[in-house]
Amino acid sequence: MSEEFTRRSLLKLSGMAALAAAMPRAEAAQHAAPAEFSLIHLNLNENAYGPSQKVLEAIPRELTRISRYGDPQVAQSLTEQIAAYEKLPVEQVLLGEILGVLGPHLGSQGGPGGEFIYSTPGYLALVDAAAHSGGIEVPVPLNAAYENDLPALQAAITAKTRALYLINPHNPTGTVSENDAFKKFLRETSQRAPIIVDEAYLEFTPDFDSRSAVSLVREGANVLVFRTFDKIHGLAGLPLGYTLAPKVLAVELLKQGVRDAEALGRLNMLAGSIALADTAHVQRVRATVATERAKWFALLDELELPHTKSTTNFIFFDAGRPQAQIADAMRARGILIARAFPPYATWVRITIGLPRENQLAQQSLKEVLKGI
């Protein structure tokens, strides 16, 4: 999968190449992309390799129908496709980015003051949503290996705990919990409180199937698994996720309108269905990212910069300087990197991009570290 192939595909999809050719030069200049888009974006963990070619070919055919709301039959078909893929009953599959709905729902259970335990730093969509219904955030620091600290998380549970929210592999560190220990933790701890496992990046690991917590959902444990098409499937511009949930909770959420076809979007559902079926594309992206990640590790080792054992499409390392200095200097060289993640004030997260983008970022990082 070459960089040029990806760029040609994106141009074909957007139709911008044909549009630019048809416009006078002066008019084309008025439609030029703003300076922000000339930067190399290695800040949001997007998949630089893009979606499946099959998705790119299908979307233009669907554009004539975008005046129509999302089709409930399409939503049902996609739900059935996911259920077959995950080996779960259809009623346990909840389409959509439901973390914003799940937080308030769990927060409303058992009266005010419910506690939500999570690893910090981390992605806070669920706990922030729970706060709107009176949920109380209970952050638990990562362990010395920058992983979810399972004993500390378990010790934080009280009678007020409404849920635990864990990202595996973790964001921003990219570390994945040891499989047997993690499954044991989920099996035991979910008897005390529901556990939401966000697996947005797990598909970048070579042993994704055996690592996934969906096996606990199949067992009937009080565990929910969240996935997204935004990352390895390359559909961040057509965001769509799904959650695999225990039957009782899934039924409750369905009554609240989760899986509503209009909210999901016609193009999003089409792209998600095709992407899920194209397993070869996922394998290519996984292998290419792993190759590029190894090059990043080699550079960090060469520069003697401590780094995590990321298994994802981003790296996380200690630059030994304030993160803001690194970010500003990299931006001055045309490269955007992620925000800071307190309390790791000198640590930097960089998304793995296309090979050429990675080369430029690596050269820029060496120059920045010399200059600071």
C-alpha positions as CSV (number, residue, x, y, z in Angstrom):
1,M,0.0,0.0,0.0
2,S,2.0,3.0,-1.2
3,E,1.7,6.6,-0.1
4,E,0.9,7.7,-3.7
5,F,-1.8,5.0,-4.0
6,T,-3.5,6.4,-0.9
7,R,-3.3,10.0,-2.1
8,R,-4.8,9.1,-5.5
9,S,-7.6,7.2,-3.9
10,L,-8.5,10.2,-1.7
11,L,-8.5,12.5,-4.6
12,K,-10.7,10.2,-6.5
13,L,-13.1,10.1,-3.6
14,S,-13.4,13.8,-3.0
15,G,-13.5,14.8,-6.7
16,M,-11.3,17.8,-5.9
17,A,-8.9,17.0,-8.7
18,A,-11.6,17.3,-11.3
19,L,-13.1,20.4,-9.6
20,A,-9.7,22.1,-9.5
21,A,-9.2,21.4,-13.2
22,A,-12.5,22.9,-14.1
23,M,-12.0,26.2,-12.2
24,P,-10.1,29.2,-13.5
25,R,-6.8,29.7,-11.8
26,A,-7.9,32.7,-9.9
27,E,-11.0,30.9,-8.6
28,A,-8.9,27.9,-7.7
29,A,-6.6,30.1,-5.7
30,Q,-9.6,31.3,-3.6
31,H,-10.4,27.7,-2.8
32,A,-6.9,26.8,-1.7
33,A,-6.6,24.9,1.5
34,P,-5.8,27.0,4.6
35,A,-2.3,26.8,6.0
36,E,-3.4,24.5,8.8
37,F,-4.0,21.7,6.2
38,S,-0.5,22.0,4.9
39,L,0.8,20.7,8.2
40,I,1.5,17.1,8.8
41,H,-1.1,15.9,11.3
42,L,0.4,13.4,13.7
43,N,-1.6,14.6,16.7
44,L,-5.0,12.7,16.8
45,N,-4.0,9.1,16.2
46,E,-5.8,9.0,12.8
47,N,-5.0,6.3,10.3
48,A,-2.8,7.9,7.8
49,Y,-3.2,5.0,5.4
50,G,-6.9,5.7,5.0
51,P,-9.8,3.3,4.6
52,S,-10.3,0.3,2.4
53,Q,-10.2,0.9,-1.4
54,K,-13.6,-0.8,-1.4
55,V,-14.9,1.9,0.8
56,L,-13.5,4.6,-1.4
57,E,-15.2,3.0,-4.4
58,A,-18.6,2.6,-2.8
59,I,-19.0,6.0,-1.2
60,P,-19.4,8.0,-4.5
61,R,-22.2,5.6,-5.6
62,E,-24.0,6.5,-2.4
63,L,-23.7,10.2,-2.7
64,T,-26.8,10.5,-4.8
65,R,-28.8,9.3,-1.7
66,I,-27.4,11.6,1.0
67,S,-30.6,13.6,1.0
68,R,-32.1,10.6,2.7
69,Y,-31.8,9.7,6.4
70,G,-30.0,6.6,7.5
71,D,-32.0,3.5,6.7
72,P,-33.2,1.4,9.7
73,Q,-32.7,-1.7,7.5
74,V,-29.1,-0.8,6.8
75,A,-28.6,-0.3,10.6
76,Q,-30.1,-3.7,11.3
77,S,-28.0,-5.4,8.6
78,L,-24.8,-3.8,10.0
79,T,-25.8,-4.9,13.5
80,E,-26.3,-8.4,12.3
81,Q,-22.9,-8.3,10.5
82,I,-21.2,-7.2,13.6
83,A,-22.9,-9.8,15.7
84,A,-21.7,-12.5,13.4
85,Y,-18.2,-11.1,13.4
86,E,-18.2,-10.8,17.2
87,K,-20.0,-14.2,17.8
88,L,-22.7,-12.5,19.9
89,P,-26.5,-12.3,19.7
90,V,-27.8,-9.3,17.7
91,E,-29.5,-7.8,20.8
92,Q,-26.1,-7.4,22.5
93,V,-24.7,-5.1,19.7
94,L,-25.2,-1.4,20.1
95,L,-24.3,0.7,17.1
96,G,-23.0,4.2,17.6
97,E,-20.6,6.2,19.7
98,I,-22.6,5.5,22.9
99,L,-20.1,6.5,25.6
100,G,-21.9,9.8,25.9
101,V,-25.2,8.0,26.6
102,L,-23.7,5.2,28.7
103,G,-22.1,7.6,31.2
104,P,-25.3,9.4,32.3
105,H,-27.3,6.1,32.3
106,L,-24.9,4.4,34.7
107,G,-24.5,7.6,36.7
108,S,-28.2,7.7,37.3
109,Q,-28.3,4.2,38.8
110,G,-28.3,4.0,42.6
111,G,-28.8,7.7,43.4
112,P,-26.4,10.7,43.2
113,G,-22.8,10.5,44.0
114,G,-21.9,7.4,41.9
115,E,-18.2,6.9,41.3
116,F,-16.5,6.2,38.0
117,I,-13.0,4.7,38.2
118,Y,-10.6,5.2,35.3
119,S,-6.9,5.2,34.6
120,T,-5.3,8.6,34.4
121,P,-4.2,10.2,32.1
122,G,-6.7,8.9,29.6
123,Y,-9.6,9.4,27.3
124,L,-12.5,10.9,29.3
125,A,-15.6,10.7,27.1
126,L,-17.4,8.3,29.4
127,V,-16.5,9.8,32.8
128,D,-17.1,13.4,31.5
129,A,-20.6,12.3,30.3
130,A,-21.3,10.7,33.7
131,A,-20.4,13.9,35.5
132,H,-23.4,15.6,33.9
133,S,-25.7,13.3,35.9
134,G,-23.8,13.7,39.2
135,G,-21.1,11.1,38.6
136,I,-17.9,11.5,40.5
137,E,-14.5,10.9,38.7
138,V,-12.1,8.6,40.5
139,P,-8.7,8.7,38.7
140,V,-6.2,6.0,39.3
141,P,-2.6,6.6,38.1
142,L,-0.9,4.1,35.8
143,N,1.7,1.7,37.1
144,A,5.4,1.9,36.7
145,A,5.1,0.2,33.2
146,Y,2.6,2.9,32.1
147,E,-0.2,0.3,32.0
148,N,-3.6,0.1,33.7
149,D,-2.7,-0.5,37.4
150,L,-5.1,-3.5,38.0
151,P,-4.6,-3.9,41.8
152,A,-5.0,-0.2,42.4
153,L,-8.1,0.0,40.2
154,Q,-9.6,-2.9,42.1
155,A,-8.7,-1.3,45.5
156,A,-10.5,1.9,44.4
157,I,-13.9,0.2,44.2
158,T,-16.4,1.2,46.9
159,A,-20.2,0.8,47.4
160,K,-20.6,3.9,45.4
161,T,-18.8,2.6,42.3
162,R,-21.0,2.7,39.2
163,A,-18.5,1.5,36.7
164,L,-14.8,1.2,35.7
165,Y,-13.6,2.6,32.4
166,L,-10.4,1.1,31.0
167,I,-8.6,1.7,27.7
168,N,-6.6,-1.3,26.4
169,P,-4.2,-0.6,24.8
170,H,-4.0,2.5,26.8
171,N,-4.1,6.0,25.4
172,P,-1.8,8.0,25.5
173,T,0.8,5.3,26.5
174,G,0.0,2.6,23.9
175,T,0.6,-0.2,26.4
176,V,-1.5,-3.3,26.5
177,S,-2.2,-5.2,29.7
178,E,-0.8,-8.7,30.1
179,N,-3.6,-10.9,28.7
180,D,-4.1,-13.5,31.4
181,A,-3.9,-11.0,34.2
182,F,-6.3,-8.6,32.5
183,K,-8.9,-11.3,31.8
184,K,-8.7,-12.5,35.4
185,F,-9.1,-9.0,36.6
186,L,-12.2,-8.4,34.4
187,R,-13.8,-11.7,35.4
188,E,-13.4,-11.0,39.2
189,T,-13.9,-7.3,39.3
190,S,-17.0,-7.2,37.1
191,Q,-18.8,-9.1,39.8
192,R,-18.6,-5.9,41.9
193,A,-19.2,-3.2,39.2
194,P,-19.6,-3.1,35.4
195,I,-16.4,-2.6,33.4
196,I,-16.2,-0.8,30.1
197,V,-13.2,-1.8,28.1
198,D,-12.4,0.6,25.3
199,E,-10.5,-1.4,22.6
200,A,-10.2,1.5,20.0
201,Y,-6.5,0.5,19.4
202,L,-6.5,-3.2,20.1
203,E,-6.8,-4.1,16.4
204,F,-3.3,-2.8,15.9
205,T,-2.0,-5.8,17.9
206,P,-1.2,-9.0,16.1
207,D,-3.1,-11.2,18.6
208,F,-6.2,-9.0,18.6
209,D,-8.7,-11.9,18.6
210,S,-7.3,-13.6,21.7
211,R,-6.7,-10.4,23.6
212,S,-10.2,-8.9,23.1
213,A,-12.4,-8.7,26.2
214,V,-15.4,-9.7,24.0
215,S,-14.7,-13.3,25.3
216,L,-15.9,-12.1,28.7
217,V,-19.1,-10.6,27.2
218,R,-19.7,-14.0,25.6
219,E,-19.3,-15.6,29.0
220,G,-22.0,-13.3,30.4
221,A,-19.7,-11.2,32.6
222,N,-20.7,-7.7,33.5
223,V,-18.3,-6.3,30.9
224,L,-18.9,-4.0,27.9
225,V,-16.5,-3.7,25.0
226,F,-16.3,-0.6,22.9
227,R,-14.8,-0.5,19.4
228,T,-14.6,2.2,16.7
229,F,-14.2,2.3,12.9
230,D,-12.2,5.5,13.3
231,K,-8.8,4.0,13.9
232,I,-7.5,1.0,12.0
233,H,-10.4,1.1,9.5
234,G,-9.5,4.7,8.7
235,L,-12.9,6.2,9.0
236,A,-12.4,9.1,11.5
237,G,-14.2,11.4,9.0
238,L,-17.2,9.2,9.1
239,P,-17.2,8.3,12.8
240,L,-18.9,5.2,13.9
241,G,-18.4,2.9,16.8
242,Y,-20.3,0.0,18.5
243,T,-20.5,-1.5,22.0
244,L,-20.9,-5.1,22.9
245,A,-22.9,-5.2,26.1
246,P,-24.6,-7.6,28.6
247,K,-28.2,-8.4,27.5
248,V,-30.0,-6.6,30.3
249,L,-28.1,-3.4,29.9
250,A,-28.3,-3.5,26.1
251,V,-32.1,-3.7,26.3
252,E,-32.2,-0.7,28.6
253,L,-30.0,1.4,26.3
254,L,-32.0,0.4,23.2
255,K,-35.1,1.7,24.9
256,Q,-33.3,5.1,25.1
257,G,-32.9,5.3,21.4
258,V,-29.4,3.8,20.9
259,R,-28.9,2.4,17.4
260,D,-31.1,5.1,15.9
261,A,-30.4,4.9,12.1
262,E,-31.0,8.6,11.5
263,A,-28.3,9.5,14.0
264,L,-25.8,7.0,12.7
265,G,-25.6,8.4,9.2
266,R,-26.1,6.8,5.8
267,L,-22.5,7.0,4.6
268,N,-21.1,6.1,8.0
269,M,-23.0,2.8,8.1
270,L,-22.1,1.9,4.5
271,A,-18.4,2.6,5.1
272,G,-18.4,0.6,8.4
273,S,-20.0,-2.4,6.8
274,I,-17.6,-2.5,3.9
275,A,-14.6,-1.8,6.1
276,L,-15.5,-4.6,8.5
277,A,-15.6,-7.1,5.7
278,D,-12.3,-6.1,4.2
279,T,-10.0,-8.0,6.6
280,A,-7.1,-7.9,4.2
281,H,-7.0,-4.1,4.4
282,V,-6.9,-4.3,8.2
283,Q,-4.0,-6.8,8.0
284,R,-2.0,-4.6,5.6
285,V,-2.5,-1.5,7.8
286,R,-1.5,-3.4,11.0
287,A,1.6,-4.8,9.3
288,T,2.6,-1.4,7.9
289,V,2.1,0.5,11.1
290,A,4.1,-2.2,13.0
291,T,7.0,-1.7,10.5
292,E,6.9,2.1,11.0
293,R,6.6,1.8,14.7
294,A,9.7,-0.3,14.8
295,K,11.6,2.6,13.0
296,W,10.3,5.0,15.7
297,F,11.5,2.7,18.4
298,A,14.9,2.4,16.8
299,L,15.2,6.2,16.7
300,L,14.1,6.7,20.3
301,D,16.7,4.0,21.4
302,E,19.4,5.8,19.3
303,L,18.5,9.1,21.0
304,E,18.4,7.3,24.4
305,L,14.9,8.6,25.1
306,P,12.7,6.4,27.5
307,H,9.6,5.2,25.8
308,T,6.7,2.9,26.4
309,K,6.1,-0.4,24.6
310,S,3.3,0.9,22.4
311,T,1.4,-1.6,20.4
312,T,-0.7,1.0,18.7
313,N,-0.5,3.6,15.9
314,F,1.3,6.1,18.1
315,I,4.4,6.3,20.2
316,F,4.9,7.8,23.7
317,F,8.3,8.9,24.9
318,D,10.0,11.1,27.5
319,A,11.7,14.0,25.6
320,G,13.4,15.3,28.7
321,R,12.1,18.7,28.0
322,P,8.7,20.3,28.6
323,Q,6.2,18.9,26.1
324,A,5.1,22.4,25.0
325,Q,8.6,23.2,23.8
326,I,8.7,20.1,21.7
327,A,5.3,20.7,20.3
328,D,6.0,24.3,19.4
329,A,9.3,23.5,17.8
330,M,7.8,20.6,15.8
331,R,4.9,22.8,14.6
332,A,7.4,25.4,13.4
333,R,8.8,22.6,11.2
334,G,5.3,21.8,9.9
335,I,4.4,18.9,12.1
336,L,1.5,18.7,14.6
337,I,1.9,16.4,17.6
338,A,-0.5,15.6,20.4
339,R,-1.3,17.7,23.4
340,A,0.3,17.3,26.8
341,F,-0.9,14.5,29.1
342,P,-0.4,15.6,32.8
343,P,1.3,14.5,35.0
344,Y,3.7,13.4,32.2
345,A,5.0,16.9,31.6
346,T,8.0,15.9,29.5
347,W,6.4,13.0,27.6
348,V,5.3,13.3,24.0
349,R,2.8,11.4,21.9
350,I,3.2,11.2,18.1
351,T,0.9,9.4,15.7
352,I,2.5,7.1,13.2
353,G,1.9,8.5,9.8
354,L,2.9,7.6,6.2
355,P,6.5,6.6,5.8
356,R,7.6,9.9,4.3
357,E,5.7,11.8,7.1
358,N,7.5,9.6,9.7
359,Q,10.9,10.3,8.2
360,L,10.3,14.1,8.3
361,A,9.0,13.9,11.8
362,Q,12.0,11.8,13.0
363,Q,14.5,14.2,11.3
364,S,12.6,17.2,12.8
365,L,12.7,15.6,16.3
366,K,16.4,15.1,16.1
367,E,16.9,18.8,15.1
368,V,14.5,20.0,17.8
369,L,16.3,18.1,20.5
370,K,19.6,19.5,19.4
371,G,18.3,23.0,19.3
372,I,16.6,23.1,22.8
